[in-house]
């Protein structure tokens, strides 16, 4: 099965941040974690205007980053 390549546009609360400090790692609160866990999708990058958020995303998820 070919995976659908996707990117996250906006690395704010719902895009990435809500899952940062979870105690239970099994919970999924963000789009980025949902896409990483889903076998039908391949998360290939993230886009945000905030460079700090983008750099943290890149470091944590180990993906490509596009900064606008």
PQR file of N, CA, C, O and H, with PARSE charges and radii, in Angstrom:
ATOM      1  N   UNK A   1       0.838  -1.178   0.000 -0.4000 1.5000
ATOM      2  CA  UNK A   1       0.000   0.000   0.000 -0.0000 2.0000
ATOM      3  C   UNK A   1       0.887   1.247   0.000  0.5500 1.7000
ATOM      4  O   UNK A   1       1.805   1.367   0.812 -0.5500 1.4000
ATOM      5  N   UNK A   2       0.607   2.154  -0.904 -0.4000 1.5000
ATOM      6  CA  UNK A   2       1.351   3.404  -0.974 -0.0000 2.0000
ATOM      7  C   UNK A   2       0.799   4.388   0.060  0.5500 1.7000
ATOM      8  O   UNK A   2      -0.410   4.604   0.141 -0.5500 1.4000
ATOM      9  H   UNK A   2      -0.139   2.056  -1.563  0.4000 1.0000
ATOM     10  N   UNK A   3       1.699   4.980   0.848 -0.4000 1.5000
ATOM     11  CA  UNK A   3       1.298   5.929   1.875 -0.0000 2.0000
ATOM     12  C   UNK A   3       1.042   7.302   1.265  0.5500 1.7000
ATOM     13  O   UNK A   3       1.658   7.676   0.267 -0.5500 1.4000
ATOM     14  H   UNK A   3       2.681   4.805   0.782  0.4000 1.0000
ATOM     15  N   UNK A   4       0.136   8.037   1.871 -0.4000 1.5000
ATOM     16  CA  UNK A   4      -0.177   9.401   1.453 -0.0000 2.0000
ATOM     17  C   UNK A   4       0.793  10.336   2.161  0.5500 1.7000
ATOM     18  O   UNK A   4       0.823  10.387   3.391 -0.5500 1.4000
ATOM     19  H   UNK A   4      -0.364   7.733   2.682  0.4000 1.0000
ATOM     20  N   UNK A   5       1.586  11.075   1.391 -0.4000 1.5000
ATOM     21  CA  UNK A   5       2.545  12.017   1.971 -0.0000 2.0000
ATOM     22  C   UNK A   5       1.804  13.268   2.427  0.5500 1.7000
ATOM     23  O   UNK A   5       0.996  13.828   1.686 -0.5500 1.4000
ATOM     24  H   UNK A   5       1.561  11.033   0.392  0.4000 1.0000
ATOM     25  N   UNK A   6       2.091  13.702   3.663 -0.4000 1.5000
ATOM     26  CA  UNK A   6       1.396  14.857   4.231 -0.0000 2.0000
ATOM     27  C   UNK A   6       2.380  15.778   4.959  0.5500 1.7000
ATOM     28  O   UNK A   6       3.471  15.374   5.362 -0.5500 1.4000
ATOM     29  H   UNK A   6       2.747  13.247   4.265  0.4000 1.0000
ATOM     30  N   UNK A   7       1.947  17.029   5.108 -0.4000 1.5000
ATOM     31  CA  UNK A   7       2.676  17.989   5.941 -0.0000 2.0000
ATOM     32  C   UNK A   7       1.682  18.645   6.892  0.5500 1.7000
ATOM     33  O   UNK A   7       0.479  18.673   6.634 -0.5500 1.4000
ATOM     34  H   UNK A   7       1.061  17.358   4.780  0.4000 1.0000
ATOM     35  N   UNK A   8       2.199  19.163   7.979 -0.4000 1.5000
ATOM     36  CA  UNK A   8       1.381  19.907   8.941 -0.0000 2.0000
ATOM     37  C   UNK A   8       1.580  21.390   8.657  0.5500 1.7000
ATOM     38  O   UNK A   8       2.708  21.881   8.621 -0.5500 1.4000
ATOM     39  H   UNK A   8       3.176  19.140   8.189  0.4000 1.0000
ATOM     40  N   UNK A   9       0.472  22.098   8.455 -0.4000 1.5000
ATOM     41  CA  UNK A   9       0.526  23.549   8.260 -0.0000 2.0000
ATOM     42  C   UNK A   9       0.052  24.174   9.562  0.5500 1.7000
ATOM     43  O   UNK A   9      -1.130  24.125   9.899 -0.5500 1.4000
ATOM     44  H   UNK A   9      -0.445  21.699   8.483  0.4000 1.0000
ATOM     45  N   UNK A  10       0.996  24.763  10.286 -0.4000 1.5000
ATOM     46  CA  UNK A  10       0.701  25.349  11.590 -0.0000 2.0000
ATOM     47  C   UNK A  10       1.095  24.392  12.695  0.5500 1.7000
ATOM     48  O   UNK A  10       0.462  23.350  12.870 -0.5500 1.4000
ATOM     49  H   UNK A  10       1.956  24.803  10.012  0.4000 1.0000
ATOM     50  N   UNK A  11       2.126  24.730  13.438 -0.4000 1.5000
ATOM     51  CA  UNK A  11       2.646  23.861  14.486 -0.0000 2.0000
ATOM     52  C   UNK A  11       2.273  24.372  15.873  0.5500 1.7000
ATOM     53  O   UNK A  11       3.040  24.232  16.825 -0.5500 1.4000
ATOM     54  H   UNK A  11       2.640  25.576  13.296  0.4000 1.0000
ATOM     55  N   UNK A  12       1.098  24.960  15.972 -0.4000 1.5000
ATOM     56  CA  UNK A  12       0.607  25.469  17.253 -0.0000 2.0000
ATOM     57  C   UNK A  12       0.028  24.363  18.106  0.5500 1.7000
ATOM     58  O   UNK A  12       0.458  23.212  18.030 -0.5500 1.4000
ATOM     59  H   UNK A  12       0.475  25.074  15.198  0.4000 1.0000
ATOM     60  N   UNK A  13      -0.945  24.719  18.915 -0.4000 1.5000
ATOM     61  CA  UNK A  13      -1.520  23.780  19.891 -0.0000 2.0000
ATOM     62  C   UNK A  13      -2.031  22.492  19.248  0.5500 1.7000
ATOM     63  O   UNK A  13      -1.553  21.410  19.589 -0.5500 1.4000
ATOM     64  H   UNK A  13      -1.294  25.654  18.977  0.4000 1.0000
ATOM     65  N   UNK A  14      -2.983  22.583  18.333 -0.4000 1.5000
ATOM     66  CA  UNK A  14      -3.581  21.397  17.719 -0.0000 2.0000
ATOM     67  C   UNK A  14      -2.641  20.741  16.712  0.5500 1.7000
ATOM     68  O   UNK A  14      -2.684  19.525  16.528 -0.5500 1.4000
ATOM     69  H   UNK A  14      -3.371  23.463  18.056  0.4000 1.0000
ATOM     70  N   UNK A  15      -1.815  21.514  16.077 -0.4000 1.5000
ATOM     71  CA  UNK A  15      -0.890  20.964  15.100 -0.0000 2.0000
ATOM     72  C   UNK A  15       0.213  20.121  15.713  0.5500 1.7000
ATOM     73  O   UNK A  15       0.616  19.111  15.136 -0.5500 1.4000
ATOM     74  H   UNK A  15      -1.780  22.502  16.227  0.4000 1.0000
ATOM     75  N   UNK A  16       0.721  20.537  16.916 -0.4000 1.5000
ATOM     76  CA  UNK A  16       1.870  19.840  17.477 -0.0000 2.0000
ATOM     77  C   UNK A  16       2.025  19.937  18.995  0.5500 1.7000
ATOM     78  O   UNK A  16       2.454  18.966  19.618 -0.5500 1.4000
ATOM     79  H   UNK A  16       0.394  21.358  17.384  0.4000 1.0000
ATOM     80  N   UNK A  17       1.695  21.061  19.604 -0.4000 1.5000
ATOM     81  CA  UNK A  17       2.089  21.334  20.988 -0.0000 2.0000
ATOM     82  C   UNK A  17       1.343  20.566  22.072  0.5500 1.7000
ATOM     83  O   UNK A  17       1.948  20.262  23.100 -0.5500 1.4000
ATOM     84  H   UNK A  17       1.346  21.850  19.098  0.4000 1.0000
ATOM     85  N   UNK A  18       0.081  20.240  21.906 -0.4000 1.5000
ATOM     86  CA  UNK A  18      -0.673  19.568  22.969 -0.0000 2.0000
ATOM     87  C   UNK A  18      -0.049  18.234  23.383  0.5500 1.7000
ATOM     88  O   UNK A  18      -0.201  17.827  24.535 -0.5500 1.4000
ATOM     89  H   UNK A  18      -0.410  20.487  21.071  0.4000 1.0000
ATOM     90  N   UNK A  19       0.637  17.556  22.491 -0.4000 1.5000
ATOM     91  CA  UNK A  19       1.237  16.259  22.804 -0.0000 2.0000
ATOM     92  C   UNK A  19       2.642  16.365  23.407  0.5500 1.7000
ATOM     93  O   UNK A  19       3.221  15.345  23.779 -0.5500 1.4000
ATOM     94  H   UNK A  19       0.760  17.886  21.555  0.4000 1.0000
ATOM     95  N   UNK A  20       3.195  17.560  23.512 -0.4000 1.5000
ATOM     96  CA  UNK A  20       4.575  17.714  23.988 -0.0000 2.0000
ATOM     97  C   UNK A  20       4.806  17.168  25.387  0.5500 1.7000
ATOM     98  O   UNK A  20       5.788  16.460  25.613 -0.5500 1.4000
ATOM     99  H   UNK A  20       2.725  18.389  23.210  0.4000 1.0000
ATOM    100  N   UNK A  21       3.933  17.477  26.325 -0.4000 1.5000
ATOM    101  CA  UNK A  21       4.182  17.150  27.732 -0.0000 2.0000
ATOM    102  C   UNK A  21       3.180  16.139  28.297  0.5500 1.7000
ATOM    103  O   UNK A  21       2.838  16.199  29.478 -0.5500 1.4000
ATOM    104  H   UNK A  21       3.135  18.051  26.142  0.4000 1.0000
ATOM    105  N   UNK A  22       2.723  15.237  27.480 -0.4000 1.5000
ATOM    106  CA  UNK A  22       1.766  14.233  27.950 -0.0000 2.0000
ATOM    107  C   UNK A  22       2.443  13.209  28.855  0.5500 1.7000
ATOM    108  O   UNK A  22       3.563  12.772  28.591 -0.5500 1.4000
ATOM    109  H   UNK A  22       3.001  15.188  26.521  0.4000 1.0000
ATOM    110  N   UNK A  23       1.756  12.840  29.909 -0.4000 1.5000
ATOM    111  CA  UNK A  23       2.251  11.780  30.783 -0.0000 2.0000
ATOM    112  C   UNK A  23       1.971  10.427  30.128  0.5500 1.7000
ATOM    113  O   UNK A  23       2.838   9.555  30.086 -0.5500 1.4000
ATOM    114  H   UNK A  23       0.846  13.195  30.123  0.4000 1.0000
ATOM    115  N   UNK A  24       0.759  10.266  29.622 -0.4000 1.5000
ATOM    116  CA  UNK A  24       0.402   9.032  28.923 -0.0000 2.0000
ATOM    117  C   UNK A  24       0.691   9.199  27.439  0.5500 1.7000
ATOM    118  O   UNK A  24       0.005   9.946  26.742 -0.5500 1.4000
ATOM    119  H   UNK A  24       0.054  10.974  29.655  0.4000 1.0000
ATOM    120  N   UNK A  25       1.683   8.517  26.978 -0.4000 1.5000
ATOM    121  CA  UNK A  25       2.116   8.640  25.583 -0.0000 2.0000
ATOM    122  C   UNK A  25       1.124   8.023  24.609  0.5500 1.7000
ATOM    123  O   UNK A  25       1.223   8.249  23.403 -0.5500 1.4000
ATOM    124  H   UNK A  25       2.241   7.910  27.544  0.4000 1.0000
ATOM    125  N   UNK A  26       0.155   7.237  25.121 -0.4000 1.5000
ATOM    126  CA  UNK A  26      -0.818   6.597  24.234 -0.0000 2.0000
ATOM    127  C   UNK A  26      -1.902   7.562  23.750  0.5500 1.7000
ATOM    128  O   UNK A  26      -2.575   7.287  22.756 -0.5500 1.4000
ATOM    129  H   UNK A  26       0.074   7.054  26.101  0.4000 1.0000
ATOM    130  N   UNK A  27      -2.077   8.686  24.443 -0.4000 1.5000
ATOM    131  CA  UNK A  27      -3.077   9.665  24.014 -0.0000 2.0000
ATOM    132  C   UNK A  27      -2.613  10.408  22.764  0.5500 1.7000
ATOM    133  O   UNK A  27      -1.423  10.672  22.592 -0.5500 1.4000
ATOM    134  H   UNK A  27      -1.531   8.909  25.250  0.4000 1.0000
ATOM    135  N   UNK A  28      -3.550  10.736  21.908 -0.4000 1.5000
ATOM    136  CA  UNK A  28      -3.259  11.489  20.695 -0.0000 2.0000
ATOM    137  C   UNK A  28      -4.129  12.736  20.701  0.5500 1.7000
ATOM    138  O   UNK A  28      -5.353  12.642  20.606 -0.5500 1.4000
ATOM    139  H   UNK A  28      -4.517  10.521  22.047  0.4000 1.0000
ATOM    140  N   UNK A  29      -3.505  13.906  20.813 -0.4000 1.5000
ATOM    141  CA  UNK A  29      -4.241  15.166  20.881 -0.0000 2.0000
ATOM    142  C   UNK A  29      -3.952  16.094  19.703  0.5500 1.7000
ATOM    143  O   UNK A  29      -4.616  17.119  19.552 -0.5500 1.4000
ATOM    144  H   UNK A  29      -2.511  13.982  20.891  0.4000 1.0000
ATOM    145  N   UNK A  30      -2.974  15.753  18.869 -0.4000 1.5000
ATOM    146  CA  UNK A  30      -2.584  16.664  17.791 -0.0000 2.0000
ATOM    147  C   UNK A  30      -2.610  15.983  16.430  0.5500 1.7000
ATOM    148  O   UNK A  30      -2.607  14.757  16.315 -0.5500 1.4000
ATOM    149  H   UNK A  30      -2.434  14.921  18.991  0.4000 1.0000
ATOM    150  N   UNK A  31      -2.635  16.827  15.406 -0.4000 1.5000
ATOM    151  CA  UNK A  31      -2.611  16.320  14.031 -0.0000 2.0000
ATOM    152  C   UNK A  31      -1.292  15.605  13.730  0.5500 1.7000
ATOM    153  O   UNK A  31      -1.289  14.564  13.072 -0.5500 1.4000
ATOM    154  H   UNK A  31      -2.637  17.822  15.499  0.4000 1.0000
ATOM    155  N   UNK A  32      -0.188  16.151  14.201 -0.4000 1.5000
ATOM    156  CA  UNK A  32       1.109  15.546  13.887 -0.0000 2.0000
ATOM    157  C   UNK A  32       1.239  14.143  14.473  0.5500 1.7000
ATOM    158  O   UNK A  32       1.728  13.242  13.792 -0.5500 1.4000
ATOM    159  H   UNK A  32      -0.190  16.996  14.735  0.4000 1.0000
ATOM    160  N   UNK A  33       0.818  13.941  15.707 -0.4000 1.5000
ATOM    161  CA  UNK A  33       0.909  12.612  16.309 -0.0000 2.0000
ATOM    162  C   UNK A  33      -0.068  11.634  15.652  0.5500 1.7000
ATOM    163  O   UNK A  33       0.254  10.461  15.463 -0.5500 1.4000
ATOM    164  H   UNK A  33       0.421  14.673  16.260  0.4000 1.0000
ATOM    165  N   UNK A  34      -1.249  12.116  15.311 -0.4000 1.5000
ATOM    166  CA  UNK A  34      -2.228  11.262  14.634 -0.0000 2.0000
ATOM    167  C   UNK A  34      -1.687  10.784  13.290  0.5500 1.7000
ATOM    168  O   UNK A  34      -1.859   9.620  12.930 -0.5500 1.4000
ATOM    169  H   UNK A  34      -1.511  13.069  15.464  0.4000 1.0000
ATOM    170  N   UNK A  35      -1.038  11.675  12.552 -0.4000 1.5000
ATOM    171  CA  UNK A  35      -0.479  11.293  11.252 -0.0000 2.0000
ATOM    172  C   UNK A  35       0.712  10.357  11.407  0.5500 1.7000
ATOM    173  O   UNK A  35       0.880   9.440  10.602 -0.5500 1.4000
ATOM    174  H   UNK A  35      -0.899  12.621  12.845  0.4000 1.0000
ATOM    175  N   UNK A  36       1.540  10.569  12.424 -0.4000 1.5000
ATOM    176  CA  UNK A  36       2.688   9.693  12.654 -0.0000 2.0000
ATOM    177  C   UNK A  36       2.234   8.278  13.013  0.5500 1.7000
ATOM    178  O   UNK A  36       2.878   7.306  12.618 -0.5500 1.4000
ATOM    179  H   UNK A  36       1.403  11.314  13.077  0.4000 1.0000
ATOM    180  N   UNK A  37       1.140   8.153  13.750 -0.4000 1.5000
ATOM    181  CA  UNK A  37       0.654   6.847  14.194 -0.0000 2.0000
ATOM    182  C   UNK A  37      -0.157   6.105  13.118  0.5500 1.7000
ATOM    183  O   UNK A  37      -0.260   4.879  13.158 -0.5500 1.4000
ATOM    184  H   UNK A  37       0.617   8.943  14.070  0.4000 1.0000
ATOM    185  N   UNK A  38      -0.724   6.836  12.170 -0.4000 1.5000
ATOM    186  CA  UNK A  38      -1.567   6.227  11.149 -0.0000 2.0000
ATOM    187  C   UNK A  38      -0.716   5.612  10.039  0.5500 1.7000
ATOM    188  O   UNK A  38       0.115   6.301   9.448 -0.5500 1.4000
ATOM    189  H   UNK A  38      -0.640   7.832  12.137  0.4000 1.0000
ATOM    190  N   UNK A  39      -0.910   4.339   9.752 -0.4000 1.5000
ATOM    191  CA  UNK A  39      -0.099   3.630   8.767 -0.0000 2.0000
ATOM    192  C   UNK A  39      -0.410   4.020   7.325  0.5500 1.7000
ATOM    193  O   UNK A  39       0.352   3.689   6.417 -0.5500 1.4000
ATOM    194  H   UNK A  39      -1.585   3.779  10.232  0.4000 1.0000
ATOM    195  N   UNK A  40      -1.523   4.719   7.109 -0.4000 1.5000
ATOM    196  CA  UNK A  40      -1.894   5.144   5.752 -0.0000 2.0000
ATOM    197  C   UNK A  40      -1.190   6.422   5.316  0.5500 1.7000
ATOM    198  O   UNK A  40      -1.167   6.748   4.129 -0.5500 1.4000
ATOM    199  H   UNK A  40      -2.142   4.988   7.848  0.4000 1.0000
ATOM    200  N   UNK A  41      -0.612   7.153   6.284 -0.4000 1.5000
ATOM    201  CA  UNK A  41       0.005   8.441   6.000 -0.0000 2.0000
ATOM    202  C   UNK A  41       1.490   8.432   6.328  0.5500 1.7000
ATOM    203  O   UNK A  41       1.946   7.689   7.197 -0.5500 1.4000
ATOM    204  H   UNK A  41      -0.631   6.888   7.248  0.4000 1.0000
ATOM    205  N   UNK A  42       2.233   9.271   5.618 -0.4000 1.5000
ATOM    206  CA  UNK A  42       3.642   9.497   5.907 -0.0000 2.0000
ATOM    207  C   UNK A  42       3.818  10.993   6.140  0.5500 1.7000
ATOM    208  O   UNK A  42       3.684  11.791   5.212 -0.5500 1.4000
ATOM    209  H   UNK A  42       1.862   9.875   4.912  0.4000 1.0000
ATOM    210  N   UNK A  43       4.115  11.367   7.367 -0.4000 1.5000
ATOM    211  CA  UNK A  43       4.340  12.769   7.713 -0.0000 2.0000
ATOM    212  C   UNK A  43       5.734  13.149   7.240  0.5500 1.7000
ATOM    213  O   UNK A  43       6.732  12.623   7.734 -0.5500 1.4000
ATOM    214  H   UNK A  43       4.224  10.720   8.121  0.4000 1.0000
ATOM    215  N   UNK A  44       5.800  14.076   6.272 -0.4000 1.5000
ATOM    216  CA  UNK A  44       7.085  14.419   5.665 -0.0000 2.0000
ATOM    217  C   UNK A  44       7.585  15.805   6.032  0.5500 1.7000
ATOM    218  O   UNK A  44       8.702  16.168   5.662 -0.5500 1.4000
ATOM    219  H   UNK A  44       4.990  14.503   5.870  0.4000 1.0000
ATOM    220  N   UNK A  45       6.784  16.595   6.754 -0.4000 1.5000
ATOM    221  CA  UNK A  45       7.264  17.921   7.110 -0.0000 2.0000
ATOM    222  C   UNK A  45       6.240  18.749   7.851  0.5500 1.7000
ATOM    223  O   UNK A  45       5.108  18.324   8.078 -0.5500 1.4000
ATOM    224  H   UNK A  45       5.877  16.300   7.054  0.4000 1.0000
ATOM    225  N   UNK A  46       6.670  19.945   8.223 -0.4000 1.5000
ATOM    226  CA  UNK A  46       5.821  20.886   8.914 -0.0000 2.0000
ATOM    227  C   UNK A  46       6.128  22.309   8.489  0.5500 1.7000
ATOM    228  O   UNK A  46       7.255  22.627   8.110 -0.5500 1.4000
ATOM    229  H   UNK A  46       7.590  20.290   8.038  0.4000 1.0000
ATOM    230  N   UNK A  47       5.116  23.162   8.556 -0.4000 1.5000
ATOM    231  CA  UNK A  47       5.256  24.562   8.146 -0.0000 2.0000
ATOM    232  C   UNK A  47       4.715  25.452   9.256  0.5500 1.7000
ATOM    233  O   UNK A  47       3.631  25.207   9.786 -0.5500 1.4000
ATOM    234  H   UNK A  47       4.200  22.903   8.864  0.4000 1.0000
ATOM    235  N   UNK A  48       5.483  26.497   9.609 -0.4000 1.5000
ATOM    236  CA  UNK A  48       5.010  27.474  10.586 -0.0000 2.0000
ATOM    237  C   UNK A  48       5.775  28.779  10.386  0.5500 1.7000
ATOM    238  O   UNK A  48       6.907  28.773   9.901 -0.5500 1.4000
ATOM    239  H   UNK A  48       6.363  26.696   9.179  0.4000 1.0000
ATOM    240  N   UNK A  49       5.160  29.887  10.759 -0.4000 1.5000
ATOM    241  CA  UNK A  49       5.847  31.174  10.632 -0.0000 2.0000
ATOM    242  C   UNK A  49       6.757  31.441  11.832  0.5500 1.7000
ATOM    243  O   UNK A  49       7.627  32.310  11.764 -0.5500 1.4000
ATOM    244  H   UNK A  49       4.241  29.892  11.153  0.4000 1.0000
ATOM    245  N   UNK A  50       6.566  30.707  12.925 -0.4000 1.5000
ATOM    246  CA  UNK A  50       7.388  30.857  14.123 -0.0000 2.0000
ATOM    247  C   UNK A  50       8.589  29.913  14.036  0.5500 1.7000
ATOM    248  O   UNK A  50       8.433  28.692  14.059 -0.5500 1.4000
ATOM    249  H   UNK A  50       5.860  30.002  12.980  0.4000 1.0000
ATOM    250  N   UNK A  51       9.766  30.481  13.938 -0.4000 1.5000
ATOM    251  CA  UNK A  51      10.987  29.688  13.767 -0.0000 2.0000
ATOM    252  C   UNK A  51      11.253  28.766  14.964  0.5500 1.7000
ATOM    253  O   UNK A  51      11.718  27.641  14.778 -0.5500 1.4000
ATOM    254  H   UNK A  51       9.893  31.473  13.920  0.4000 1.0000
ATOM    255  N   UNK A  52      10.965  29.224  16.192 -0.4000 1.5000
ATOM    256  CA  UNK A  52      11.175  28.396  17.382 -0.0000 2.0000
ATOM    257  C   UNK A  52      10.328  27.125  17.336  0.5500 1.7000
ATOM    258  O   UNK A  52      10.818  26.028  17.606 -0.5500 1.4000
ATOM    259  H   UNK A  52      10.587  30.138  16.344  0.4000 1.0000
ATOM    260  N   UNK A  53       9.052  27.289  16.991 -0.4000 1.5000
ATOM    261  CA  UNK A  53       8.166  26.124  16.888 -0.0000 2.0000
ATOM    262  C   UNK A  53       8.666  25.172  15.816  0.5500 1.7000
ATOM    263  O   UNK A  53       8.664  23.954  15.996 -0.5500 1.4000
ATOM    264  H   UNK A  53       8.654  28.180  16.772  0.4000 1.0000
ATOM    265  N   UNK A  54       9.089  25.738  14.712 -0.4000 1.5000
ATOM    266  CA  UNK A  54       9.580  24.915  13.618 -0.0000 2.0000
ATOM    267  C   UNK A  54      10.824  24.134  13.978  0.5500 1.7000
ATOM    268  O   UNK A  54      10.940  22.955  13.642 -0.5500 1.4000
ATOM    269  H   UNK A  54       9.090  26.727  14.566  0.4000 1.0000
ATOM    270  N   UNK A  55      11.750  24.777  14.655 -0.4000 1.5000
ATOM    271  CA  UNK A  55      12.991  24.101  15.051 -0.0000 2.0000
ATOM    272  C   UNK A  55      12.725  23.004  16.076  0.5500 1.7000
ATOM    273  O   UNK A  55      13.340  21.939  16.018 -0.5500 1.4000
ATOM    274  H   UNK A  55      11.656  25.734  14.928  0.4000 1.0000
ATOM    275  N   UNK A  56      11.809  23.257  17.016 -0.4000 1.5000
ATOM    276  CA  UNK A  56      11.467  22.240  18.002 -0.0000 2.0000
ATOM    277  C   UNK A  56      10.795  21.041  17.329  0.5500 1.7000
ATOM    278  O   UNK A  56      11.096  19.892  17.650 -0.5500 1.4000
ATOM    279  H   UNK A  56      11.309  24.122  17.063  0.4000 1.0000
ATOM    280  N   UNK A  57       9.897  21.317  16.405 -0.4000 1.5000
ATOM    281  CA  UNK A  57       9.226  20.262  15.632 -0.0000 2.0000
ATOM    282  C   UNK A  57      10.243  19.421  14.882  0.5500 1.7000
ATOM    283  O   UNK A  57      10.179  18.192  14.902 -0.5500 1.4000
ATOM    284  H   UNK A  57       9.653  22.251  16.144  0.4000 1.0000
ATOM    285  N   UNK A  58      11.167  20.074  14.230 -0.4000 1.5000
ATOM    286  CA  UNK A  58      12.205  19.379  13.460 -0.0000 2.0000
ATOM    287  C   UNK A  58      13.033  18.466  14.361  0.5500 1.7000
ATOM    288  O   UNK A  58      13.319  17.323  14.005 -0.5500 1.4000
ATOM    289  H   UNK A  58      11.218  21.073  14.213  0.4000 1.0000
ATOM    290  N   UNK A  59      13.413  18.977  15.527 -0.4000 1.5000
ATOM    291  CA  UNK A  59      14.231  18.212  16.468 -0.0000 2.0000
ATOM    292  C   UNK A  59      13.447  17.033  17.064  0.5500 1.7000
ATOM    293  O   UNK A  59      13.970  15.923  17.163 -0.5500 1.4000
ATOM    294  H   UNK A  59      13.180  19.905  15.817  0.4000 1.0000
ATOM    295  N   UNK A  60      12.210  17.277  17.454 -0.4000 1.5000
ATOM    296  CA  UNK A  60      11.402  16.270  18.137 -0.0000 2.0000
ATOM    297  C   UNK A  60      10.892  15.178  17.189  0.5500 1.7000
ATOM    298  O   UNK A  60      10.956  13.993  17.518 -0.5500 1.4000
ATOM    299  H   UNK A  60      11.784  18.178  17.374  0.4000 1.0000
ATOM    300  N   UNK A  61      10.398  15.566  16.038 -0.4000 1.5000
ATOM    301  CA  UNK A  61       9.804  14.617  15.094 -0.0000 2.0000
ATOM    302  C   UNK A  61      10.828  14.103  14.092  0.5500 1.7000
ATOM    303  O   UNK A  61      10.613  13.070  13.457 -0.5500 1.4000
ATOM    304  H   UNK A  61      10.346  16.528  15.771  0.4000 1.0000
ATOM    305  N   UNK A  62      11.931  14.813  13.947 -0.4000 1.5000
ATOM    306  CA  UNK A  62      12.994  14.439  13.016 -0.0000 2.0000
ATOM    307  C   UNK A  62      12.501  14.414  11.566  0.5500 1.7000
ATOM    308  O   UNK A  62      12.640  13.422  10.851 -0.5500 1.4000
ATOM    309  H   UNK A  62      12.105  15.652  14.463  0.4000 1.0000
ATOM    310  N   UNK A  63      11.925  15.537  11.170 -0.4000 1.5000
ATOM    311  CA  UNK A  63      11.404  15.679   9.804 -0.0000 2.0000
ATOM    312  C   UNK A  63      11.912  16.962   9.178  0.5500 1.7000
ATOM    313  O   UNK A  63      12.616  17.742   9.819 -0.5500 1.4000
ATOM    314  H   UNK A  63      11.812  16.343  11.750  0.4000 1.0000
ATOM    315  N   UNK A  64      11.551  17.173   7.927 -0.4000 1.5000
ATOM    316  CA  UNK A  64      11.905  18.403   7.224 -0.0000 2.0000
ATOM    317  C   UNK A  64      11.067  19.558   7.762  0.5500 1.7000
ATOM    318  O   UNK A  64       9.962  19.360   8.267 -0.5500 1.4000
ATOM    319  H   UNK A  64      10.978  16.539   7.407  0.4000 1.0000
ATOM    320  N   UNK A  65      11.613  20.769   7.644 -0.4000 1.5000
ATOM    321  CA  UNK A  65      10.930  21.956   8.139 -0.0000 2.0000
ATOM    322  C   UNK A  65      10.931  23.031   7.078  0.5500 1.7000
ATOM    323  O   UNK A  65      11.952  23.289   6.440 -0.5500 1.4000
ATOM    324  H   UNK A  65      12.511  20.929   7.233  0.4000 1.0000
ATOM    325  N   UNK A  66       9.779  23.661   6.890 -0.4000 1.5000
ATOM    326  CA  UNK A  66       9.678  24.802   5.990 -0.0000 2.0000
ATOM    327  C   UNK A  66       9.305  26.020   6.822  0.5500 1.7000
ATOM    328  O   UNK A  66       8.273  26.019   7.493 -0.5500 1.4000
ATOM    329  H   UNK A  66       8.949  23.452   7.408  0.4000 1.0000
ATOM    330  N   UNK A  67      10.131  27.056   6.787 -0.4000 1.5000
ATOM    331  CA  UNK A  67       9.856  28.275   7.544 -0.0000 2.0000
ATOM    332  C   UNK A  67       9.462  29.359   6.559  0.5500 1.7000
ATOM    333  O   UNK A  67      10.191  29.636   5.606 -0.5500 1.4000
ATOM    334  H   UNK A  67      10.970  27.057   6.242  0.4000 1.0000
ATOM    335  N   UNK A  68       8.307  29.973   6.790 -0.4000 1.5000
ATOM    336  CA  UNK A  68       7.823  31.050   5.915 -0.0000 2.0000
ATOM    337  C   UNK A  68       8.245  32.388   6.445  0.5500 1.7000
ATOM    338  O   UNK A  68       7.932  33.417   5.845 -0.5500 1.4000
ATOM    339  H   UNK A  68       7.715  29.747   7.564  0.4000 1.0000
TER
END
